[in-house]
Amino acid sequence: MPRTISIKQRVNTQREKVIQMQNELKRLQQLEQAEVRKEQTKRLCRRAGILESVLPDTAGLSDDLFKEFLVSHAANKFGINILNKLIERQKIMETGNAKELSSKSITVPEKSSKPAVPRIETVPDDDGDDAILFTDEDYGELVVD
C-alpha cells in the first residue's frame, strides 16, 4: 500500500531544503570572500615590494611617516592627474584599440625610453620661503614647499 505524505510533511521537507540551500549559499559566499581577501593580500604585498624596490629608503619609515610621504607626494593634484592618465591608458590597452591609444596622445613607453624631464623652478610661497615648482606638459604642476 503506497504511503501518502501529508501536505504538512511536504512543507517541512521543503523548509529543510531551503535551510540547506541557504547554508550552502553562506558557505559559498564565505569561500568567495576568502578568495577576494587572498587576491587583495597578494596585490598589496606585490605593490609594496615594487614600491620598496623603487624607493628602498621608504622601508625604514614608520607607518605615519610613510603615509605622510604618500599623501604629500602621490595623493595630490599632480599624482592624481598622473593616476587618471594611467587608468585611461590601461582601459585603452585592455580594449586593444591602438588607434584610440594614439589619438589620445598617450604613449606606451618602451623599456629603453627615457621619461620626459619636467621643468623645475623656484617660486615664492605664502610663508615667505621659496617653493619648488615642477611642471610637466603631460601631468601638470606640483609645488613642493
C-alpha positions as CSV (number, residue, x, y, z in Angstrom):
1,M,0.0,0.0,0.0
2,P,1.6,3.4,-1.1
3,R,2.4,5.7,1.7
4,T,0.9,9.2,1.3
5,I,2.8,12.2,2.5
6,S,0.7,14.9,4.1
7,I,0.9,18.5,3.0
8,K,2.4,19.4,6.4
9,Q,5.2,16.9,5.9
10,R,5.9,18.2,2.3
11,V,6.1,21.7,3.6
12,N,8.5,20.7,6.3
13,T,10.7,18.8,3.8
14,Q,10.8,21.9,1.6
15,R,11.7,24.1,4.5
16,E,14.6,21.8,5.4
17,K,15.8,22.0,1.7
18,V,15.5,25.8,1.8
19,I,17.6,25.9,5.0
20,Q,20.2,23.6,3.5
21,M,20.4,25.8,0.4
22,Q,20.8,28.9,2.5
23,N,23.6,27.3,4.4
24,E,25.3,26.2,1.1
25,L,24.9,29.8,-0.2
26,K,26.5,31.2,3.0
27,R,29.4,28.7,2.7
28,L,30.0,29.6,-0.9
29,Q,29.9,33.4,-0.1
30,Q,32.4,32.8,2.6
31,L,34.7,31.0,0.1
32,E,34.3,33.8,-2.3
33,Q,35.1,36.4,0.3
34,A,38.2,34.4,1.3
35,E,39.3,34.3,-2.3
36,V,38.9,38.1,-2.7
37,R,40.9,38.7,0.5
38,K,43.6,36.4,-0.7
39,E,43.9,38.2,-4.0
40,Q,43.9,41.6,-2.2
41,T,46.7,40.4,0.1
42,K,48.7,39.2,-2.9
43,R,48.2,42.5,-4.7
44,L,49.1,44.6,-1.6
45,C,52.3,42.6,-1.0
46,R,53.3,42.7,-4.6
47,R,52.8,46.5,-4.8
48,A,54.6,47.1,-1.5
49,G,57.5,45.1,-2.9
50,I,57.5,47.2,-6.1
51,L,57.4,50.4,-4.0
52,E,60.3,49.4,-1.8
53,S,62.4,48.2,-4.8
54,V,61.9,51.6,-6.5
55,L,62.2,53.7,-3.3
56,P,64.2,51.5,-0.9
57,D,64.6,54.2,1.7
58,T,60.8,54.0,2.4
59,A,61.3,50.6,4.1
60,G,62.7,52.3,7.2
61,L,59.9,54.9,7.6
62,S,57.3,54.5,10.3
63,D,53.7,53.9,9.1
64,D,52.8,57.5,9.9
65,L,55.8,59.0,8.0
66,F,55.2,56.6,5.1
67,K,51.6,57.8,4.9
68,E,52.8,61.4,5.1
69,F,55.1,60.7,2.2
70,L,52.3,59.2,0.1
71,V,49.8,61.9,0.9
72,S,52.3,64.8,0.2
73,H,53.8,63.3,-3.0
74,A,51.3,61.0,-4.6
75,A,47.8,61.9,-3.3
76,N,47.9,65.4,-4.6
77,K,46.6,67.1,-7.8
78,F,49.8,66.1,-9.7
79,G,49.7,62.5,-8.6
80,I,46.0,62.1,-9.2
81,N,46.4,63.6,-12.6
82,I,49.1,61.0,-13.4
83,L,47.0,58.2,-11.9
84,N,44.0,59.2,-14.1
85,K,46.2,59.2,-17.2
86,L,47.5,55.7,-16.3
87,I,44.0,54.4,-15.7
88,E,42.9,55.8,-19.1
89,R,45.9,54.2,-20.7
90,Q,45.1,50.9,-19.1
91,K,41.5,50.9,-20.2
92,I,42.6,51.7,-23.8
93,M,45.2,48.9,-23.7
94,E,42.7,46.4,-22.3
95,T,40.4,47.1,-25.2
96,G,43.3,46.6,-27.6
97,N,42.4,49.7,-29.6
98,A,45.7,51.1,-30.7
99,K,44.0,53.8,-32.8
100,E,42.4,55.2,-29.7
101,L,45.7,55.0,-27.8
102,S,47.4,57.1,-30.5
103,S,44.6,59.6,-30.8
104,K,44.6,60.3,-27.0
105,S,48.3,61.2,-27.2
106,I,49.1,58.7,-24.5
107,T,52.3,56.9,-25.3
108,V,53.2,53.5,-24.1
109,P,56.8,53.8,-23.1
110,E,59.4,51.3,-24.4
111,K,61.8,49.8,-21.9
112,S,64.6,51.9,-23.2
113,S,62.8,55.2,-23.5
114,K,63.6,57.9,-21.0
115,P,60.9,59.9,-19.2
116,A,60.3,63.5,-20.2
117,V,62.1,65.9,-17.9
118,P,59.8,68.3,-16.1
119,R,60.6,72.0,-15.9
120,I,61.8,72.9,-12.3
121,E,61.8,76.4,-10.9
122,T,61.6,78.1,-7.5
123,V,58.6,80.3,-6.8
124,P,57.7,82.4,-3.8
125,D,55.0,80.9,-1.5
126,D,52.7,82.2,1.3
127,D,55.1,81.7,4.2
128,G,57.9,83.8,2.7
129,D,60.1,80.8,1.7
130,D,60.6,79.6,-1.8
131,A,58.8,76.6,-3.1
132,I,59.9,74.3,-5.9
133,L,57.5,74.1,-8.8
134,F,57.7,71.0,-11.1
135,T,55.8,71.4,-14.4
136,D,55.3,68.6,-16.7
137,E,53.4,69.1,-20.0
138,D,51.5,65.8,-19.7
139,Y,50.7,65.9,-16.0
140,G,50.5,69.5,-14.8
141,E,52.2,71.2,-11.9
142,L,53.4,70.0,-8.5
143,V,54.5,72.5,-5.8
144,V,56.9,71.3,-3.1
145,D,57.3,73.6,-0.2
